[in-house]
């Protein structure tokens, strides 16, 4: 590393450590941008919700304007008056609203990973802006906390109850992965054969990459479930804090906190509410309170069976991801007193 690169790195580190001093101003800038985005959508009649080919509710643009204006007011007050208790409460409320708006962003990311286009670009932009805002609002709400120390904590495993949550999240995906494997291998489950599932995917606009993996017996969503389980255990085991030896050139280096936490919070914010709400709906459908639509399945019973397998997996895994991500966040905070520096070994 040259002297110039070291200088830039030092300046960047110093600026980043001062985030409590500038994050409120960054939140104000975001809020102005977000309110302007919502106003442009509202005035132009652009829908921010996609309804399967139909026009979405363009009135949501005005809701975005309201969220942006409130965020400008609250974060601006923090800049002027400092972080007061009432302002912190308001920041968390607006953060929750932004998080709700960013719901299903993970689904858009997954479709892009497999070469598919998102249903609505404007809706996707809205989710991205909302997600960025949720992070900034949460950071502003925490900016009044005592600054972190400088000592790096040694890698540690999560407490026992967190690891039990990780086991629950892992086992919840076993029936889901087994169902997907049956279909990908050409078998029949829930009244649907593998060929029928592939035809449905093609009819629904699945990308060539997605269809190719399906034809090879590799279901893309099952592969993502495996990656999700890998992420979950990385959050609870020491190798999620220091790259293990098998990562070659990265072995022994500290894992940047954001690397597992960003996908973890994104996944948790999408899968946990999606799964919990879905399980609630399935309870009502099973009890006969509401009618289960059969969709592409041959009967409502088949749709209900597959729905239970998928929604339970998403709900349990999403909740486990929240528990594991929170534990990782707490265990990787810098210590306020002189701590033990990490070693060069990446234990498991």
Number of C-alpha atoms within 10 A of each C-alpha: 5 6 8 9 10 11 11 11 12 12 12 11 11 11 12 12 12 12 15 18 15 14 21 27 18 16 26 25 16 21 29 16 16 24 23 17 20 25 20 15 21 21 12 11 15 19 20 26 20 17 12 9 8 9 12 17 15 18 17 19 26 18 15 26 23 16 21 27 18 17 28 23 16 24 30 18 16 21 18 9 10 15 21 12 11 9 19 21 13 17 26 18 15 20 25 15 16 25 20 17 20 25 21 18 21 19 15 19 14 15 16 13 12 16 13 17 15 16 15 18 13 17 21 21 15 22 23 18 19 27 22 15 27 24 15 23 31 19 19 29 25 16 21 15 10 9 13 12 13 13 16 18 18 17 23 18 20 20 13 10 11 22 21 15 21 26 16 16 25 21 15 20 23 16 15 22 20 13 19 23 18 16 23 24 17 18 14 16 17 17 13 17 17 21 17 16 20 20 13 14 15 14 9 9 12 19 16 13 14 22 20 15 15 24 16 10 17 18 21 19 15 19 14 13 19 16 11 21 20 13 19 28 21 21 29 27 20 20 23 27 29 26 23 22 17 10 11 9 10 14 17 21 18 19 17 13 14 10 11 19 19 12 16 22 16 19 22 24 23 22 25 23 18 17 22 19 14 19 21 12 19 22 15 14 17 16 10 10 11 12 13 19 13 13 10 13 18 12 14 15 17 18 19 20 14 17 19 19 18 20 24 22 27 28 24 22 30 27 22 24 33 21 20 29 25 16 18 25 14 11 20 17 15 17 16 14 11 12 14 12 11 17 13 14 15 22 17 15
